[in-house]
């Protein structure tokens, strides 16, 4: 039988700008070296298939696929007569190992899906048409591989990998298909992602022609919506990567069930947190938490730090609470007896906490598009940076702030140069908007001793912030997650 711990190349899409952060997580948790693609937003790394379950548990990755073949310098024809090229490509690709990984991955998804159905939600249902298993997920990846091996032995009449060398690729995959269903052919679709201006074809043309070649090679049935296999064709200039998708929906849909108008992707939130490098006993504050994406990601990964989050909008605080309850319900009976996290409704420019008491401030600031306005940002940003400087520890405190309103932020930062230093900026793509994650270091200057500490508050609109009587203190109406 084919060894289940074969080495394969996994490709993953990640938030644009956080490729190197994702590569760090891969090295840390899988002990694998990831390489960043020329096409931004993708990384590749080699693993043995016994680590496939761990790959699905990584926090930086959006979508996964197993690489069938990579071409660093594929020579496209200069004319639109590409169909022969796609046919030749489909015929010579080494599909066998990738399809075996796809089968193993399906087994993982079936078992995970069955476990989730105890308390199913819309976001938990991934739409896997093959999910029929009634087993539970083994805690040990080796047990999962043994279980798959047993299933294959039961269904296989003979082993594909044990055939003679002259056993053709087409015959191998015909047998794999027979083993998968017995009668019904698999349904598939081809998705093409193309970048570059020297191609004589469009993405849809490539997907159509390559899809026709794949269909002729495997005799699968094309289906754009209810497909079993999604073949990926990634083209960046002359770089071509053919893969098979291992995820139906993005892995960032893991913690948030109650969304707001500008909910941050969990993978982007995790990337921002890794920039902070949280330490044991750190107090980490998100003063504009929205639906709680950042503190939820933080508390699941860094359980020895304490997270305090809040918002001046009561609806946002309510959504954050609902998301916390969902996490507690999902992890009930697991390793979490409670979460070191509080949610508070507050005035973000008058935070209910002592000066110099916070180690890290991390937040997604209003862009001035869906929330707030560019005009209000010119007043809001300086006040926010001032209040953040007050509560942040001088000399050691850090801030990681995401905003698309770069001009306004940099102007506000220049007004606070005595309190904050800009270390570096990570440029990211947020819903098609070019935004920046600004990493700041709190200066050693004690708050209250610089001109930046005193600001004119007379011209601030009264409806911009909550009044003091509506501000909740941490000892008042905040929600302790562990007691939900």
Buried (B, 14 or more C-beta within 10 A) or exposed (E): EEEBEBEBBBBBBBBBBBBEBBBBBBEEBBEBEBEBBEBBBBBBBBBBBBBBBEBBEBBBBBBBBBBBBBEEEBEBEEEEEBBEBBBEBBEEBEBBBBBBBBBBBBBBBBBBBBEBEEEEEEBBBBEBEBBEBEEEBBEEBEEBBEBBBEBBEEEBEEEBEEEEEEEEBEEBBBBBBBBBEEEEBBBBBBBBBBBEEEBEBEBEBBBBBBBBBBBEBBEBEBBEEEBBBBBBBBBBBBBBBBBBBBBBEBBBBBBBBBEBEBBBBBBBBBBBBBBBEBEEEBBBBBBBBBBBBBBBBBBBBBBEBBBBBBBBBEEBBBBBBBBBBBBBEBBEEEEBEBBBBBBBBBBBBBBBBEBBBBBBBBBBBBBBEEBBEEEBBBBBBBBBBBBBBBBBBBEEBBBBBBBBBBEBBBBBBEBBEBBBEBEEBBEBBBEEEEBBBBBBBBBEBEBEEBEBBEBEEEEBEEEBBBEEEEBBEBEEEBBBBBEB
